[in-house]
Structures are given as C-alpha cells and as structure tokens.
Amino acid sequence: MEELFVAMKMASSVILFGTLSWILYVCVNKWYESERIRRKLINQGISGPPPFFLRGNLPDMQRIRAKVSDTIKAPSSCNNSSDKFLAHDDHIATIFPYFEHWRKQYGRLYTYSTGMKHHLYVNEPELVREINQCNTLDLGKPSHNSKKIGPLFGNGIVRANGLSWAHQRKLLAPEFFMDKVKGMVDLIVKSAQPLLTKWEECIEAQGGGNGIAEVTVDADLRGFSANVISMVCFGHSYSKGKEIFEKIRTLKDAIANSGYLFGISSFRGTMKQSEIGNLEKEIETLIWELVKERKASSSSEKDVLQSLLEAAKNDENQGLGEKFCKQFIVDNCKNLYLAGHETTTIAASWSLMLLALYPEWQDRIRTEVAQYCPNGIPNTDSLPLLKTVTMVIQEVLRLYPPGVFVAREAYEDVQIGNLHVPKGVNIWTLVPTLHRDPEIWGPDANKFKPERFKDGVSKACKFPQSYAPFGLGARLCVGKNLGMMELKIVLALIISKFNLSLSPCYKHSPAFKILVEPEHGVQLLIQKI
C-alpha cells in the first residue's frame, strides 16, 4: 500500500513537472516569437518602451494611467463650467495617457506590446495616407479583442473581415449613397419634432417669467437618432425598438467597463461575462421578433432590413443554411442599431455643448437657416446651402470625434509605404491626436474655430488625410452621409428655435465607452426664440 502511494505521488510529480515544463516551453516560444517581431520593427528604426516578460507594456500602461487618475480632481455637483477652456481640453491625454506619454518620448510612430501582442502607434500623416489608400483584405479589424466585442457586433460589417466584410459592405453601402439619403430628409425632420415639442413644454413648465429651462439633451437626442434609424433602416418607429436600443447601450457600457481594449478594466459596475451573454441573447431575440414580424407582413418596402432579408434568402439558396442567414441578419441589425444612432447622438451632444459656449455661432446658423429654409425647416434644396452648419459640425467632429481609433491588424506581412508590417501586428491611429496636432492644423489646433473649414477639408489643414472622424480608406463608415444629414437637420432646427447656454451644473468629463461621450451628459439652459 505504501509503495502504491509512493508511486502515485511520483506519477503526480512527473505530470506536474511535465505540465509546468510544457507551459514554460510555450511561454518561452511565444516570447521569442514576440521578440522576433519586435526586432523586425526596431530594425526599421521604430522605437518604443521596453516590454516586460510575458506582460509587455501593460504594467507601464496601468502605472501611467493610475498616476494621471490621482491628479484629476473630480468635478463638483454644480460649478461654473462656462469657461471656453473646456473646448480646448485635450481629453485623450487623460483617457489614454500612456499614448500621449510615449508620443512625447518616441514621436508619431512607435511600437508597444500588450502581453505578447505587438502594436504600432501610427500618427504620422504620410503613413496615415498610405493606410487610407491600402485596399488589401490582408488588413482588417484587430482580432485580439474581437471576442470581447463579439456580443455587441457579432460578425456584422463593423467587426467582419476579409470576404465576409467585402460582401456586407457591397450590400449595405448603396443603402446610404447620397441620392438615397436625400429621400430621407422629410423623415428626419419629422423625427426631430418630438424633441422640439418636448423642449417647448419644458420651457413652459420650468421657465416661469424668464422662459428658461434646464434640459439634459443626451436622452432626447438619442430618441431622435434612434427614431431615424428605426424608420430608415427597419420601417418601424423608435417605440417598437426602444427596448433593443436600451439593452444595446447597457451592453456597450458593460463591455467598455470590462477593459476590452487592452485588458485594463475601469471596475465601475463591471458586468459578469455570463450576464453579458444573457443580455446578448435577449437583444438577438428582440431583433429576431421584429424581423419575423416584417417577414410575416410581406412588406415590399425597400429599406435596409429588406435588403438584408433578400441577401439572406439568396445566401440560404446557395446552401449556407438557415442558422447562418439568421445570424447574418441579426448581427447587421445590431451594428446598425448601435453604430447608426449612438455616434450621431454623441456628435450632436458635443455640438450643442460647443454652440452653447460660442453663442456667436448660434447667431450665424440662425441667419443662414432664416435665409435658406422656408419656415425655418430644412429641405433637400436648402441643406447644401447651410455652409455654417456644415463648418460647425466638421469642427466639432475634429475636436470630439466619437470614434477614437482607426485600428487594423496585418493578417499577412503587409507593406505600407516604406513600412514593412509583420503578420500579427496591430496598427492604431489615434484620431483625436491627429485632429489636434499643431503641425497639421496650426497653433490654434485646440481652439473651436469652424471657419477653418470654410473652403472644405482640403484647405483646412496641411494634410487632409489627417481628418478622419468617419474612419479611413476602404472601411470608411458606410453611414457617413446619413449621419451628416441628421446632424445638419437637427442642429438647424434646434438653433433656429432655441437660444442655448451651458448650465452651471454641466460637468465636462469625456469618457471612453467604445465611443468618447459626455460621461455625465450635457446640461443646457434653453430659451425659446
């Protein structure tokens, strides 16, 4: 019996030793492979912070962020935030302080690593231009965090790569060509009416003698944008899809708080993975119920959902199976529900914040709307004439682009200009840093100055390819035309009817939650004109 015990103990030790040896072997091999890639980059003259064994630069990132967090004073519940320095604040240096720290140390092109995954930080205008012109399918969305954002986007157009992405873009892009978007103007105007009516009622209820009310604009703008997407893409009102929008937003915040990007969690209300999975299933069930309702109605309405249904039917006929086709429809609906309305909501919120700080631009917009829009309501003919509104939107998207990164992964060795990018390396372009670079935009790069766009983007800065609020190159946002149209209409309508100023209770705190948004909302004082 004792000999059996000794034998079992020895066997356990051998198994344990073998397991540990195998783990060590794998780790060392991966480390050597990681170092081999790093050497390829260094040999091209690309420097960067030295990595820690197995952890890369994650300890540095955590240390730098903790140091910055300790120096940030939490905003009080109500303060006078009307100072225009708010618009000039470089919020990205606070949200991603390690990128700014390394940029000052290593320049616009450097390498760093998270674990044993290598990344290139690329904010060099010429290289950004090369990425913009690179159409190979060997560059796609990064896979290292793909699983974490999977519940939010599935394998829809935002997250898909290769031939799957090309197929989806070919299907969806025509739905948002300008000729088609022009036909949506009346619907967009109609979708804005509940917001305008609600604010008028708020003024009557709160205003008293001075006729001023305080509103937090985000939720109302979200309702406007969601209604546009619901009607344009799915042929139903926001009220039908309201639960879907709310759950997708909850899911977005949960994934953002989980540290999906580099594994650095915010630990604020972090949702368990099982809860994220359950929420994903609930969203997909709700979307499929609306899809089934559309299929049962035999509607021939030509909207995005109809195009998805027709494409899925064609794929099913080619033998891809019912399950695949169902997931194809649901995933792209999720993409449209989130990307199609959340980015517009955030951009509109930042626009109203900056217009409240700069009332002279409100006056210029009102004059323009009164000149070109019958009864103050934009139409297809008048919208192209609203140059001031366009300049304001372009400047807002320069200072506060909702999308922070243009991110790519090299699936094979790729040549970008003079740069050789080894297979597996991720490329990150930090859009707000490009947008605020004094060497690109001049010494007033941090100032709100819409007139810089009076002659278009090509004359606004030294390197026009450095303006990328809708992304870059082949993966440029398919909904760009619709998003710009929504913003022009809603801003023209709001500014023509209301005078805006910033509430003393506004807390300026841009936060990264997949997109960069006002963490505490935008509180405005509104007065009917």
N, C-alpha and C positions, 0 to 999 in steps of 0.2 A: 504493500500500500504506500509506504514511504517512497519507494523507488518510482511508483507511478506519479506521485505528487511532484517529485523532483523532475521527472521527465516532462510533465505538463508545464511546470514552471520554466524549464529550459525552452520548451517549444514556444511559450508565450513571449519569452525574452527575444527569441530569434525572430518571431513575427513582428514584435515591436521594433526591433533593430532594423529589420528589413523595410518596414513601413517608413520609419524615420529616414533611412538611407534613400529610399525612393523619393520622398518629399524633398530632401536636401538636393538630390540629383536633379529633380525637375526645377527647383528654385534656382539652382546654380546655372543650369542650362538656359533658363529663361533670362536670368540676369546677364549671362554672356551674350545672348541674342539681343537683349535690350542695349547693352553696351556697344555691340557691333553697329546697331542702327544709329546710336548717338555719335559714334566715331565718324560715320558717314556724313552726318550733318556738320560736325565740328571741322572735318577736313574741307568743307566748303566755306569755312570762315564764319560759321554760325556758332555763337557762344551762348551761354545760359547758365543758370545756377547749378552747381554740382549736386547730383542726386544722392539720397541716402539709399543704402542697400535695401532692396525689395519695396521700399516705400516711395522712392523717387523724391519729388519735391513737396509731397503732401504735408510733411511736418513744417516746412517753411511757410506754406500757404496758410496753415492753421495758426502759426505763430504771428504772421504779419496781420492776418485778419483780427486776431484777438487783441493785438496791440492797438489797432485802429478803433476797434469797438470800445476799448477802455477810454479812449479820448473823446468819443462822441457823447455829447450831452443830450439826454432825452428831452424832446420838446415838451413844454408845459401844456396844460389842457387848453389854455387860451392865451395867445400872445399877439403882439402886433407884427404880423408877417408881411406887411405891405412893402417892405424894402425890396428894391429891384435886384438886390444881390441874389435873390432866390433863383432867378432865371439864369444867373451866371455860374451857379454852383456846379462843380464837376462831380456829379453824383457817382459816376463809375469808379472814381478813385476811392470812394467809400464802400461801394458794393463789392468791387473786386480789387482791393488794394494791392494784392500781390502782382497783378498785371502792371499796374502803374509803377510799383516799386522796381520791377525788373525792366520795364521800358526805360526808365531813367538810367538804369545801370547798363543795359545791353543794347538799347536802341529799338528801332521799329521791327526788327527781325531777330528772334531768339528762340531757343529750344528749352523746353522744360519737360518734366515727366510726372505722371500720377501713377504710383506703383511702378510697373514696368511698361506702361504705355507712354509712347513719346508723342509730344505735341510741338507744333511750330506756331508761334505767335507771329502773324504777318500783318503789319500795318504800314508797310512800305507801298506807296501809291503805284509804282510801276508793277510790283508783284500782284497787287490787288487787280490791276488792269489785266494781267496775264490770267489770273484766276477767272476773271469776268469773261474772258474770251475762250476759256478752256471748255470744250463741249464733250469731252470723253466721258463715257459711262464708268471709267475706272476711278473717277472722283465721285463720291456720294456722301450721304449723311453719315456721321460717325456711328460706328456700331457698338462702341464700348459702353455707352449709356442708353443704347436703343431699347434694351429690355425694360429699363425703368420707366421710359415714357410710352412704352407699348400700350398700356391701358388707356392712355389719352388719345393716341393717334392710330392705333392698330397698324395696319400696313397700308394706310391711305397715302395720298400724294405727299403730305408733309414729311413722312418718315420713310417712304419707299425708296428703293434704289434700283439701278440697272434698268432692265427692260420693263419691269413692273412699273417703275416710276414713269418711264417714257410713254407707256401705254396710257396711264392715268392722266398724264399731262395732255396728251393728244386728245383725250376725251373731254377734259374739263376746261382747258384754256379757251376754246371757242365760245363757251358759255359766258365769258367775261370780256370778249372783244368789245371795243368801244361802241361799235354800231349797235350791239345788243344792249349794252349798258344804257345807252341814250333812251331806249324804250322803257327804262325803269324809273325815270325821273318823277313822274306823277305819283308812282307808288311810294317813292322815298319821301316826297313832300307829305303825302298822306300819313306815312308812318311817324312823321315828326309832330303832327297835330296834337296827339295826346300829351306830349311833353310840354308844348307851348300852353295848352289849356290848363294843365296841372300847375304850372308856374304862375299863371294869371290868378288862379284860385288861391294859391299860397300867398300872393301879394294881398289879395282881398282879405284873407283870413288873418294874416300876421301884420300886414302893413300899417294898420291904424291910419294916423294922419299923414305920415310921411310916405306911405305907399312903398315901403321897402320890406322885403322878406329875405330870410336866410334859407338857402337850399344847399343840400349836398348833391351835386349834379351827377355823380357816377351812376347811381342806380337808374336814374331817368334816361341817361344816355345809353345805358346798357339795354334798357327796354326798347328804345328807339332802334338801335342797331340790330337787336335780336329780331324785332318785328320785320325789318327789311330782309334779313337773311331768311326768315321763315317764309315770307311771301315770295321772294325772288327765287329761292332755291327749292322750296318744298311745297309751295302752293297752299300753305295754311298760315293762320295768324300766330303771333307770339304766344297767345294764351294757351294754344294747343301744345306748344313745345316748351312752355315755361319750365316745367319740371326737369326737362332734359338740360336746358341751359344752366339751371341752378346746380344740378348734380355734376355737370362737366366742370363748372367753376370750382366746386368743392374738391373735385378730383385733381384739378390743376394745382390748387393751393397745397394739397396734400403731397403731391409728387415734388413740388418745388421745395417744400419744407423738409423732405426726406434726404436732401443733398444729392439729388440725382446727377448733377453735373460733374462734380469732382469728388463726390463722397463726403462732402463737408456739410453736415446737417445743421439746420437752424434750431432744431429741438423745440420749435414752438408749435405746439398742437400737432406733433407728428403722428400720422395715422399708421396703424399696423398694416403690413402687407396683405393680410387676409381681408381687412376692411377695404383696402384699395381694390382688391379683386372682386369683392361683393358689389362695390359701387360701380365698377366697370360692367358687371353683368346687368345691374339694374338699368344703366344707361343704354346698353345694347338692346335690352328687352323693350324699353320705351321707344327707341328709334324703330325697331322692327314692327312694333304695333302700328306706328304711323305709316310705315312702308306698306304693310298689309292692307291698311285702310285705303291707301292710294291704289293699290293693285285691285282691290275689290270694287273701287268706284269706276274702273275702266276709263279714267280720265285720260284725255289725249293732250292735256296741257303741256306745252313744251318748256319745261323748266329743267333745272339741274337734276332733280330726282328722277324725272322721266328719262333723261339721258343715261343716268346710272342704271335704271331698270332695263333699258334697251341693251346697254352694253353687257349687263349681267346675263340677260337672256341669250345674247349672242355667244358669250363665253360658255354658258351651260350647253348650248347646242354643239359646241366644239369639244365637249367631253370633260370640262373642268369640274363638273359636279355641283350639286345644289348648295352644299355647305360652303364651298369656296365662293360661290357667287353671292350668297347671303352675306358672308363676311366682307366681301368687296364693297357691297352697298353700305353696310353699317359703318365700316371704317371710314369711308369717304364722307358719310354724313357727319360723323364725329369731327373730322377735320374741318368741315365747313361750319359746323355749329361753333367750334372754338375759334379757329383762325379767322373765320369770316366775320365774326362780330366782336370778339374781345379786343382785337388790335384797333378797330375803329373806335370802340368805346374809350380806350385808353388815350388814343391820339386826340379825340375830341375833348377829353377831360384836361389834358395838358394844354390844349389850345385855349380853352376858356380861362384857365389859370393865368396864362401869359397875357391874354387880352384884358383880363381884369387888372393886371399890373400896368398895362400900357393902354390907357383909355383913348389915346390919340389914334390908335389903330382901329378901335371900335368906330370912331367918327369917320375914318376913311372908308371902312366897309359899309357903313350906313349910307354914305354919299353915293357909293358905287351901286349898291342894291337899289336905292331910290331912282338912280339914273337909268338902270338897265332892266329892272324887274317889274313887270306890271303888277300893281297892288302889293308890291313887296314880296312876291312869290317867284322864285327862280323857275325857269323852264328850259327846255332843250336849247333854245336860241340864245337865252341870256347867260347861261352858265359859262360859256367860253369867254364872255366879256368881263367876268368877275376876276380881274387880274390881282386885285389887292387881296382878296380871299385866298387865292392860289399862293401868293407870296407868303402870306401868314402861315398857311398850312405847311409849305415847304420849310420854312424856318423852324416851326415847331417840331417837325419830323427830323430836322437836323439836330436840334438841341436835346430832344427827348424821343428818339426813335423807340417804339415799344419793343422791337426785336433787337437784342443786344449783339448777337453773334451771327456771322456767316461762318458756318462750320462745314468742313469737308474731311473725308478720310480717303487716303490713297489705297485702293484695293489691289493695285499693282504698282510697280515703280512708275512714277509719273514725272515728266519734265515740264516745269512751269517757268517759262523764260529761261534764265540761266541757272535756275534752282532745280536740283535733282531730289525729288521727294521719294524716299524708300517706301516700299509697301508696308502698310500698317500704321503709318504716321498720320496723326490728325492735324489739320490746319485750322487755326482760329483767327478770324479777323474781328477785332472789337470795334463795332460800328460807331458808337458814341465817341470813342477816342479819335477815330478818323474825322468825325464831324466837328471836333473841337480843336484840331491841330492848327496852331497859328501859322505854321509854314505852308499849310494848304489853304486856309481861309483868311489869313491876315491877323494882325494883332488884336482885332476885335472879335476873334473866333468864339469867345464865350458870351458875347452880347447878343441880345434879341434884336435882330436887325433884318426884318423881312425884305427891305429894299435891295439887299444883296442879290435877290432873285429876280429883279425887275427885267433882266434880259435872259432869264432862264438859267438852268443849272450849269450850262456850258460856260457861262460868263461869271458865275457866282464864286468860283474858286479856281485855284491853279490846276488842280487835277480833278476833272468832273467825275471820273470813276470812283473818287473817294466819297461820293454821295450815294449812300446805299440803304435808305430806310426800308426798302422793299426787297432787300437781298441783292444778289449779284448773278449775272450771267444766265445760263440756261434755266436755273432754278429760281429766277425772279418770280415773286409772288404772282400767282395767276389772278388774284382778286384785286390787283393794284387799281385798275380803272374803276371798279365798283367802290372801293374804299375811298378813293379821292372824290368821287361823285357824292357819296354820303357825307363826307366831311364838308365839302363846299356848300351843300344844301342846308345841312343842319346849322352850320355856323352863320350862314347868311340869314336864315330865318330867326335864329336866336338874337343876333346882334341888331337886326332891324326892329325887333320888338322890345328888347330889354337893354337897360344900362347895367353893366356889371362892375363890381368891385370885389376885392378879396376880403373875406370875413376875417376878423381878428382871431378867430378860432381855427383858421387853416394851419395845419402842421405840414411843413414841407419835408417830406420823407420818402423819396423814390425808393422802391423796394423791388428786388428781383424775384418774380414768381412765374417763371418761364418767360414772362414778358416784364418789362420795367413799368410799374404802375404806381400811382399815389397810394402809399400804404394806408393812410388814414382818410382817403377820399379828398375831394376838392369842395370846400365850403365857400360859397359866394353870396354876396348881398346883391339882390336883383331888384330893379325898379322898372316898372313899365314906362315906356316912352309915350 
